[in-house]
Amino acid sequence: MRRVAHSWPDCGIEFGSMNLLKPLFAAVLLFAFSNTAVAQIGAAPKKDASLQDATDTEFKPGDVWEYSTRPGEKQSTITILKVDASPELGIIVHVGVERIKLANCHGAPSPEAVPHMPFARKALEDSVTKKVASNQPLPDFRDGYEEWKEAYSKKKAGIYVVGVSSAVGVAEKTYRSGIGCQSDSPIAQVRDVLNGDFEIVTSVDSLPTQVKSAFAALARQSSFEMADPGREFRATDVVSKEGLPSRRLIFAGTSAGKWFLHYERGGYAHSYYVVVFTIDGSKAKFVWGTTLLKPAASLADLQVNVLAAPHPSVHNLTF
């Protein structure tokens, strides 16, 4: 086991006034710093918060790009708004994101665009797939940009260093929190569980009996079955070898009586999960779980994946 000290990235997005008949709002990425840094969702200046107007050979204001979107948002595009240069963070590309749908827990009309989001150039470069137009009119992003710039100058705002789809996921979580959806927010439920000084576990044999029993009950197994990382398991619905488990551990972690398991499940649809438990004496209690869009390589990566996850109700999941 290896120990990883990591704080949950306590970041938020402030939204300007929003007319639900024309759901455009200003989004400003604000980071509340922990003891070290803001995980791997974003970055903010530590010393030099100055900015200068800049140009970029690939990303020019008015360019419209397709990008790797969230499921169900294939028609979404981004428009390049502005380019800045930071002595610490390098080139910052400001974009507007269009044709998305941020879930509204009250059943009211949902926002379909974020007029301003700041990205590290590399994060944007890794997200875009095809430029579809140039010299297009810019959406009204100035209010959001000026709000972000003022906070940035005070070292209270940063830029996204994750892909556009992940950043949209963060925006959705913040939007839902802002309209009173906190009670069903997966982030609120799981924040404390994935925050702490964790021992990372990469062996099924290292999982405590209580957690194995609780997981078996959750997954409706007669007894706990899960392969070690990298070992053979039933990855598809084709049974090539009898007796292989259908789930394989990616990694797990424990901290102060808390446990999470990050694993993959084979079968008809290969999928990825994280589930969390607490241990009280001889029993472990299931706290929360969700599907993920992709596997994580580290605890920080897992936190980012949780922010971007679709988060269906746990009652509709088969773990």
N, C-alpha and C positions, 0 to 999 in steps of 0.2 A: 504494500500500500504506500502511496505517496501523499503527502499533505499539501493541500492547496488553500491558501488564504485568499478569499475573494469576496468583495462586497457587491451586492446587487446594484446595477447601474441605476441610481435614483435620478432619473431624468424625466423631464416633462416637456410638453409643447403647449404654449399659450396660444389660444385662438382669439382672434379679433371678433368683432360683431359679425353675426351670421344671419343673413336673410334666407330662411329655409325655402323661399320660392326661387331663389337664385343662390344655391348653396356653394358660395365661394368664401373662404375664410383665410385669414393670415395665420401662418404657423411659424412659431419661433422656437427653435430647439434650445432649451435651457437646461443646463446641467448643474445639479447640486452635488458638490464634490464630496467624496468619501475620504478615507484616510490617504488614499493614493491617487487613483484616477478613475475615470468613468468607464470601466470595463472595456468592451470593444464595440459599443454601439456608436460612440462619438468621441470627438477630441475637441479640446478647447485650449486657448493660449494660456501659457503659464507666466510668461514675462512680457513679451512684446505683443500687444493687442492692436497694433496698427494695421491698416489695410490700404492697399493702393489699387486703383483701377488697373485692369489687366486685359490682355487678349489671349486667345488660344487658337491654335491652328485647326483644331478638330471641333471644338465647341464654341459656336458663335451665337450671340443673341438673335433670336428668331428662328433658329434651327429647331426642328421637331424630330424626335427620335422615338422609335419603338424600343422596348426594353423587356427584360425577363420579368414578367408580371406575377402577381399572385394568382392562384386558381380563380377562374371566373372573371378575370379582368384583362383578357387578351387584347381588347380594343384600347386599353389605356396607353397614352403616350406622354412624353415629357417635352416641355418647351424650354430651351435655354434662355435665361433671363439676363444674366449678368455674370461677369467673371472678375474676381478679386484675387489679389496676391497677398499672402500673409508671410512675414519673415519666419514664423515658426511652423505653420501648417501647409505652406506651399500654395498651390493654385486651388482656389475655392470656386466651384461652379454652382450658381444659383439656378434652380429649375422650378417650374410649375408642373404639377402632376394633374392630368385630366382623365376623365372617364373612369373613375374608381367609385366604390360605394362603401362608405364607412357605416357599419351596422349601428342602427339606432334602436336601443332597447325599449323605447316608448312607442314604437310603431309609426313615428312621424317621418316625414321625408328625410332622407339621408344625404349628407354632403357628397358631392360627386367630383370634387377637385380640391387640391391644396395649392393655392396660388404661389407659395414660396417655401422652398426647402433648400438648405445649403449642404453641398456635398464636397468631400475630398475628391479631387479629380480622378484618382485611381479607382475609388469606389464607383464613380459614375461610369468610367471607362469599362469597368468589369460588368456593368449592368446593361448598357445599351447594346442593341442588336442590329439596328438598321436606321439610317437617317432617311426620313420620308418627305421632308420639306425644308425649305430655307426661306429666310426673310419674311417670316410670318409675323402678324401683329402680336405684341406681347400682352398677356393678361395684366390686370391691375395688381401688381405685386409690391408697389412702393411702400405701402403702410407696413406690410409684414417685413420687408427688407429693412426699413429704417428702425423698426422695433428690435429686430435681431441685431443690427449693427450697434445700436446703443448698448444692448446687453453684452455684446461681444467686447466692446471697448472697456467694459467693467469686469471682463473675464468671467462673466456669468452665462455666456452662451457659447455654443460650439458648432461643429459641423458633423454631419453623418459620415462615418467611415465604413458603414455597411451598405449593401445594395439598396436600390430604390424600393424593391418590394418589401424588404425588411423594414425600411424606414416608414413606409406606408402602414405597415403593421403597428409600429410604435405610435404613429399618428392616430390610428384607430383606437388603440387602447386609451390614449390620452383624451381623445374626444369623448369616448364612452364614459370615462371617469368624470369629465367635466359636465356631462348632462345627467349625472346621478345614477350611473350604472355600476357603481362600485361594488354593490353586493354580489353581483354575479361575475365580477372581474377575476379571471384566472390569475392575473398578476398580483392582485391583492391577496389571494389565497396562498400563492406559492412563494411570495417574496421572502418571507422569513425562512422557509425551508431551504431555499437555494442560496442563502446568505450566511456566510460563516467560514470557519477554519476547517476545511474538509479533508478527511483522509479519502483519497481516491482508491477504489477497489476495482481490480480487473480480473477477479477470479470468483466464480460462483461458489466455490468452497468457503470463501471468506465471508459470505453473507450469513447473518445470524439466523438461527432456526425460526425465530419469531417472524422475521421478514419473509422467509421462504414460505411459511405456512399462510401468512396473510396474502401473499401474492398468489399462491395456489388457489385460495378461496376466491380472490378477485378474478382470476383467469379461468375459473371453473375447471381446475385440474384436480384429478384425484390425488396427485402428489406433485411436488414442485419439479418442473422440468425446464431447464434452460442451459444452452451450450455456453461454453467459455468464449471470450472474444477470439475471432479467427478460426474457431473450430467448426467442423461441418455441422450443418443443421438443415432442416427441410425448408429451403428458401423459396420453393415454388409449390404449386398444387400437384406437381408430378412426384410421386413417391419413388425415388430412386434407390433408397435403402431403408429397410424397416427399422423402426425404433429410434429414429432421429427426432430430437425435439423441434418444435416449430418456432421456438424463440431463441435468440442468441443475445447475450449480454454485450453491450458496447462498453460501458463502464458504470460504476455505481459510486456513491459517496456517503460518508457518515460524519455527523458533527453533533455532539451533545444530545444523543438520543434521537436524532433525525436521520433518516435514510432516504436516498432516492435511487431508483434504478432506471438507467437509460438503456433501452434494448431495441432490437429489431424483431419483427414478426414476419415469417414467410407465409406462403400459401398463395391463394389466388391473387392477392394484391400485397406486394411487399411494402411494409409500412414501419414507421419508427415511433417510439413512445418514450415518455418519461412518467414515472409514477413515484409518489412520495408517501412515506410512512413515518409515524412516530412510534417509539417503543416505550411501553409502560409496564415494567415488571416482566411478566412472562408472555405478554401479548404485544403484537404490533397492530397499529390502527392505520388503515388507509386514509390519507388526507386528501389527495388530489392527483389527477393524471390527465394527460392529453396526448393526442397524436402530434407528430412533428412533420414538417415538410422535408427534412433531411436529417441525417445523423450528425452528431456533434463530435468534434475532435478534442474538446477540453470543456472545463466547467464554464468558462467565459463564453465559449461558443454555444454551449447548451442554453445559457441565459438569453443570448441573442435569438436562438431558434424558438425559445418559448415565447418571446415577444412577437415573433412573426407567425406563430402557429395559428391555425384556424379556430381552435378551442371549441369543438362541439361539446354539448352537454355530456358529462361523464355517464349519464344514464343511457346514452345512445352508443356508447363505445363498447367494443369487445376487446379486452386487453389480452 
